[in-house]
Amino acid sequence: MMSMTSIETKHIINKGFQNLKNPFFASLAKKNEYSMKNKINHMSVAFYVAPYVNAICRSGTIE
């Protein structure tokens, strides 16, 4: 968890969202693009993508 009040932190996060190389993360963003209103930023990821990642981590084993 990180404070988003720093301009440098916001820039690093937004720079990372511009080029999504992870196919899993990109597919989660694509599935939720209507809810996120086609904007990938720290708030849209926190409310629409991160809960799915959390659910996957809590749902059992890797198998």
N, C-alpha and C positions, 0 to 999 in steps of 0.2 A: 504494500500500500504506500502511496506517495502523495505528497501535497501537490495539487495542481495550481497553486498560486504562483509558482515560478514560471517565468516565460520560457526559460531553457527547457524545463521539463515538458511543457506543452508542445514546444517545437519538436523535441525528440519523439514524442508519442505520435504527433501528426505526421512526421516524416516516415515513421514506421508503417502507418496506415496507408500511405500513398502507394506502396509497393508490397502488396500481399503475396508473399512467396509460399506460405504455408497453405497447402490445398485444403486442409481441414478447416482452418480459420476462414479462408476465403469462401468455402461452401456455406459455413454458418452465416457469414455476412450476407451472402447471396440469398439465402433462405429468408433472412429477416430484413431484406432491403426495403420492403414496403413499410414495415414498422419503423425503420430507421430513417425513412423519407430520403433514401439514397444518399445519406450522409454518414460516413464512417468517422466518428470522433470519439473522444474518451467517454462521453455521456451515453451515446448510443450503444457502444460496446458494453458498457457497464450494465445497462438495463436490458439489452436484447441478446447479447452473445454470451457474456460471462455466466448467466444462470444455466445455460446448457452445458458449458464446460464444468461447472460445479456439479451438476446432476450426473454427468458421466463419471466424474471422479468419485462420487459417493455411491454409485449404483452397483458396485461389486468389484470383481477382480478383472485383471487384464484379459483373461481367457474369455 
